[in-house]
């Protein structure tokens, strides 16, 4: 009897957790604002104000849960074994931006906050820009160097900064209305490929350049389709 009661209690807790995460995500999408109050989240989820604190500890805990709920990135990325590091870089971009295509309003709000020159939402910024995120991309770049794809005279810290900057510029172009969400993946992949091509070893440069031209063709095709040509 006690085990049944305990099971029902856990089910109820998980249901409330899902409702709070869905409420926060919905409010971000609909209001275009990441600076949500716990009171608004609780009201939207139809729970007491104490419940989000009891389940997540703080607003930051809710933000972390929203971001985790928004992506199954690691699960998808783990299936890419056997591909070269360079190809896994492009696949990682594809997986990441696939979520943006599925829920553009939500992600536009996240990136607007992240790229806000006035500072944006500090808690959100802390979760989107993390050492773990940086370490993930650096590990892929180091693998690409180990596989001989990146020239020995390229400084890896500067390369990583350049790639991060190219990605941020693509996202800024999008949130400023300069392109559609369908352009994000080919635009980001083209930006990465062009940077990697410039830093590639002589043996790998033709391969990366070919991928760059593939992404260029994809991006131009999407733009022609959007323009109705």
C-alpha positions in Angstrom: 0.0 0.0 0.0 2.8 2.4 0.9 4.6 1.6 -2.3 1.5 2.5 -4.3 1.1 5.7 -2.4 4.7 6.6 -2.9 4.4 5.8 -6.6 1.4 8.1 -7.0 3.2 10.8 -5.1 6.2 10.6 -7.5 3.8 10.7 -10.5 2.1 13.8 -9.1 5.5 15.4 -8.6 6.6 14.6 -12.1 3.4 15.9 -13.5 3.8 19.2 -11.7 7.4 19.4 -12.8 6.3 19.0 -16.5 3.6 21.6 -16.1 6.0 24.1 -14.6 8.6 23.6 -17.4 5.9 23.8 -20.0 4.5 27.0 -18.4 7.9 28.7 -18.4 8.6 27.7 -21.9 5.2 28.9 -23.1 5.5 32.2 -21.3 9.0 32.8 -22.9 7.6 32.0 -26.3 4.5 34.1 -26.0 5.8 37.1 -24.2 9.2 37.3 -25.9 10.7 37.8 -22.4 13.0 35.5 -20.4 12.8 37.6 -17.3 9.8 35.7 -15.9 8.7 35.8 -12.3 8.2 32.6 -10.3 4.7 33.9 -9.5 3.8 34.0 -13.2 5.2 30.6 -13.9 3.3 29.1 -10.9 0.0 30.7 -12.0 0.4 29.5 -15.6 1.2 25.9 -14.3 -1.8 26.1 -11.9 0.4 25.3 -8.9 1.1 27.1 -5.7 4.0 29.7 -5.6 5.9 27.4 -3.3 5.8 24.4 -5.7 8.4 25.7 -8.3 10.8 26.5 -5.4 10.2 23.0 -3.8 10.8 21.2 -7.1 13.5 23.4 -8.7 15.0 25.4 -5.9 15.1 28.7 -7.7 14.3 30.5 -10.9 17.7 29.4 -12.2 16.7 25.8 -11.6 13.5 26.3 -13.7 15.6 27.9 -16.5 18.0 24.9 -16.5 15.1 22.5 -16.7 13.5 24.5 -19.6 16.8 24.3 -21.5 17.2 20.6 -20.8 13.6 20.0 -21.8 14.2 21.8 -25.0 16.9 19.5 -26.2 17.9 15.9 -26.3 21.2 16.9 -27.9 23.6 14.5 -26.2 21.3 11.5 -27.0 21.3 12.4 -30.7 25.0 13.3 -30.8 26.0 10.0 -29.3 24.7 8.2 -32.4 27.3 9.9 -34.6 30.3 7.6 -33.8 32.3 6.7 -36.8 32.1 10.1 -38.4 35.2 12.4 -38.6 35.5 15.2 -36.1 34.8 17.8 -38.8 31.6 16.0 -39.9 30.5 15.7 -36.2 31.0 19.5 -35.9 28.6 20.1 -38.8 26.2 17.4 -37.4 26.2 19.1 -34.0 25.2 22.4 -35.6 22.5 20.6 -37.5 21.1 19.0 -34.3 21.3 22.3 -32.4 19.5 24.3 -35.1 16.9 21.6 -35.7 15.4 22.6 -32.3 15.3 26.3 -33.5 13.3 25.3 -36.5 10.8 23.4 -34.4 10.2 26.3 -32.0 11.6 29.5 -33.5 9.7 31.9 -31.2 11.2 30.3 -28.1 14.8 30.3 -29.4 14.5 33.8 -30.9 13.7 35.0 -27.4 16.6 33.1 -25.9 19.1 34.5 -28.3 17.7 38.0 -28.1 18.4 37.9 -24.4 21.8 36.3 -24.9 22.9 38.9 -27.4 21.3 41.9 -25.7 24.1 44.5 -25.5 22.6 45.7 -22.2 23.3 42.4 -20.6 20.1 40.5 -21.1 19.0 37.9 -18.6 22.0 37.1 -16.5 20.6 33.7 -15.3 19.9 32.7 -18.9 23.3 33.9 -20.1 24.9 31.8 -17.3 23.2 28.7 -18.6 23.7 29.2 -22.3 27.4 30.2 -22.0 29.0 27.5 -19.9 32.4 25.9 -19.6 30.8 22.6 -20.4 29.5 24.0 -23.7 32.9 25.5 -24.5 34.6 22.3 -23.6 32.3 20.3 -25.9 33.2 22.3 -29.0 36.9 22.5 -28.0 37.0 18.7 -27.7 35.7 18.4 -31.3 38.2 20.9 -32.6 41.1 19.1 -30.8 39.9 15.8 -32.3 39.9 17.5 -35.8 43.5 18.6 -35.1 44.5 15.1 -34.0 42.9 13.7 -37.2 45.1 16.1 -39.3 42.2 18.3 -40.4 43.5 21.6 -38.9 46.9 23.0 -39.7 49.6 22.8 -37.0 50.3 26.5 -37.0 46.7 27.5 -36.2 46.1 28.6 -32.6 43.2 26.6 -31.3 41.9 29.1 -28.8 41.6 31.7 -31.5 40.0 29.3 -33.9 37.3 28.4 -31.3 36.7 32.1 -30.6 36.3 32.7 -34.3 33.8 29.9 -34.7 31.8 31.1 -31.7 31.8 34.6 -33.2 30.6 33.3 -36.6 27.7 31.4 -34.9 26.7 34.4 -32.9 26.7 36.6 -36.0 24.3 34.1 -37.8 22.0 34.2 -34.8 22.1 38.0 -34.6 21.3 38.2 -38.3 18.3 36.0 -37.7 16.8 37.7 -34.6 17.2 41.1 -36.4 15.0 39.9 -39.2 17.7 39.3 -41.7 16.8 35.8 -42.6 14.3 33.0 -42.0 14.7 30.2 -39.5 15.1 27.7 -42.4 18.3 29.5 -43.3 19.9 29.0 -39.9 21.4 25.6 -40.4 23.0 26.1 -43.9 24.1 29.6 -42.9 25.8 28.4 -39.7 27.4 25.4 -41.4 28.7 27.6 -44.2 30.1 30.1 -41.7 31.9 27.2 -39.9 33.1 25.5 -43.1 34.5 28.7 -44.5 36.4 29.4 -41.2 37.6 25.8 -41.0 38.6 25.8 -44.6 40.9 28.8 -44.0 42.5 26.9 -41.1 42.6 23.4 -42.7 45.7 21.4 -43.4 46.7 21.1 -47.1 45.4 17.6 -47.2 42.0 18.3 -45.7 41.3 21.7 -47.3 39.7 20.3 -50.5 37.4 18.1 -48.5 36.3 21.0 -46.2 36.0 23.4 -49.2 33.7 20.9 -50.9 31.5 20.8 -47.8 31.5 24.6 -47.7 30.2 24.7 -51.3 27.5 22.2 -50.4 26.3 24.4 -47.6 26.5 27.4 -49.9 24.2 25.7 -52.4 21.8 24.7 -49.6 21.6 28.3 -48.3 21.1 29.8 -51.8 18.4 27.2 -52.5 16.5 28.1 -49.3 16.7 31.8 -50.1 15.4 31.2 -53.6 12.5 29.2 -52.2 11.7 31.9 -49.6 11.8 34.5 -52.4 9.5 32.3 -54.5 12.0 32.0 -57.3 
